[in-house]
Amino acid sequence: MKHFSALQVVGSVESDEAQRWHKLLEHLDVDRLTDTFLGRVLQIADYRNGMLPASEIRRTGASSFAALIEGLRHDVDEARVEEVRLAQAIDVGVSRARANIPIESLMTAIRLDFSILWTELTALAAESDAALLVRHTENVWHVVDSYASQTQAAYVAERQRMLNEAASIRQGYVAAIFGQESPGPEMMARISAEIGIEQDTALGVAVALDDDAAALRIAVAVAARAGSEILTHPMANELIVFWPADDRAGSAAREIVARIRGQRCGLVERTAGLASLASAARFARELASLMEDDDDCALTLQQSWTRIARLRLAEAGMPVASDVEKALAGCGPVERERLVEAAKAYLATGSVAGSVRRLFCHRNTLMNRLRRFTDLTGIDVTVPHEAARLVVAWS
């Protein structure tokens, strides 16, 4: 009488189960599964509205079921099966991303695979296969879930690639605005369409240099999170930022300007459209180059015209402060301080009464100091065109 060990019995049972399981898998009809899938997936609005042709859905559906069924077998090369399933997941993920199928709809469609496969398996199974099906439920779910995860990853990667491509194209048009050659009318129209800003839209522009560019970028990111429309153009040692201007109370543009005013940058709050944006950016860059160590906010033309004038005159060999300093050099330090203080008070207020209040002195004291200042320097601060020279010199 022939005896069998417990291991042999178990092995025999497992072998029988594997054969029965493979028998069920062999009876799965990919075309039938695909037809069922197509009928159900077209009930999803994003698939029903023609974003993908039915022929493409059928093609990838059939390939997906074939790959899933192969992955459910026990006698396969797992590495090869995984490679096939991954390739299929990439195919589906990329094609759905490019067709702009929302990821929620994609995942809903993939979850249909499990229910369709399981329904067909239970329909093929006999009553005696109940335990077999129970033991394979987790495996079926694992294979479908792995496929779903791989498809999702491929989809997300492709969407990011699409965003990068779109951003790169858009950034190319933005760069054309600030190129060495000004874009012609046709190119400017194309730029306008690509970046979504009408050519005659008033724009604000700011430029930050070197280390200040990092802080400006953070301010832009904060404003963008609040829904503000901001475009940027980074260069080697600077950052150009521009946005559609809008002076209405509570507008996003006013929020942008308020935030950028607190940054160390050059700022032009309003320029007349895309055609003038490059020149406005050049001026904003010049303002940014005037930044001094104690500046802690944006420089505008209104704030900085005197500083510009002083530097340009100095570059031309016509300094406007040196002769004033020379004229005052003969005074003692106390007298010099009081004369300069009186002149600056009058420049700031434009009136004797305002200057007196600022300095907490008598009117006659102020007038005596201003006359003494005029005698020494030849500049009468009460005369506008002479005062302007001091405003520039002391900017």
C-alpha positions, 0 to 999 in steps of 0.5 A, a space after each residue: 500500500 502506497 503512503 503519502 506524506 502530509 507535504 505531498 498531500 498539501 502540494 497536490 492540493 495546491 497544484 490542483 488549486 493552481 490548475 483550477 485557478 488557471 483554468 478559470 483565467 483561461 476562460 476569461 474572454 478579453 473581448 467580452 471583458 472589454 465590451 463590458 468595460 466600454 459600456 460602463 466607462 462611457 457612463 462616466 461623463 468625461 469619457 462619454 463626452 468624446 474627450 477620447 475616441 471609443 476606439 482608443 478606450 477599447 484598445 487600452 481596455 483590452 491591453 489592460 485586461 490582458 496584462 491584468 489576467 497575465 499578472 493573476 497567473 502563478 506560473 509566470 515570470 513576475 519581472 516580465 509581467 510587471 514590466 508589461 503591466 507598467 508599460 500598459 499603465 504608462 500608456 493609459 496614464 499618458 494618454 488620459 493626461 494628454 486627453 485632459 481626462 480628470 484624474 478622478 474620472 481615470 481612477 473611477 474607470 480603473 476601479 471598474 477593472 476589478 469589479 468586471 474581472 471579479 464578476 466574470 470570474 464568479 460567473 465562470 466558477 462552480 459552487 465548489 470554487 467558492 473557497 478558491 475564489 475567497 483565497 484569490 480575492 486579495 491577489 486580484 485586488 492587489 494586482 488591480 490596485 498596483 496597476 491603478 497606482 502605476 497608472 496614477 503615477 504615470 498620469 501625474 508625471 505626464 500632467 507635470 510634464 505638460 505644465 512644464 512644457 506650457 510654462 516653458 513656451 509661455 516663458 519663451 514669449 515673456 523672454 521675447 518682451 525683454 530681448 535685445 530687439 523689440 518684438 514687432 507688431 505680429 510678434 507682440 500680438 502672439 505674445 499677448 495671446 500666449 500670456 493672456 494679457 491684452 496689448 493695451 493693458 496697463 501693467 506694473 513692473 518691479 525689478 530686484 537685483 542680486 540677493 534682493 531677488 530672492 525676497 521679491 520672489 517670496 513676495 510674488 509667491 505669497 501674492 500668487 497664492 492669494 490669486 493674484 496674476 503675476 508673471 516673472 522673468 528671471 535673469 542672471 542677477 535679477 528678477 523682473 516681475 510684472 502684472 496687470 495694473 488695477 487701481 480699484 479698491 480691493 483689487 488683486 493688483 493693489 494687493 500686489 503693489 502693496 506687498 512689493 512696495 515693502 521689498 528692496 526693488 525698483 518699482 514702476 506702478 503703471 506703464 501703458 501696455 506690453 509695448 512699453 513694458 521693456 523700457 519700464 523694466 529697464 527704468 525699474 532696473 535703474 531704480 533698483 541699482 540705486 538701492 543703498 544699505 539703509 533702503 528697506 522698501 521699493 524705490 519709485 521715480 517719485 522717491 528717487 528722481 533726485 538721487 538719479 539726478 545727483 548720480 547722473 550729474 556726478 557721472 557727467 563731472 558736475 557734482 552738485 554737492 561738493 561746492 555746497 560742502 566746501 562753502 559750509 566747511 568754514 563754519 564751526 560744526 555747531 553752526 554748520 549743523 544748525 544751518 543745514 538743519 534750517 535749510 532741510 526743514 524749509 525744503 521739507 515743509 516749503 514754509 517758514 511756519 512749518 519749519 519753525 514748528 519742526 525745529 521748535 525755534 523762533 521765526 526770527 531765528 529761522 530767518 537768520 539761519 536761512 540768510 546766513 546759509 544763502 550768504 555762505 552758499 549762494 543758494 536761497 532755499 526759498 527760491 524753487 529753482 535754487 532749492 531744487 539744487 539742494 534737494 538733488 545734492 542732499 538726496 
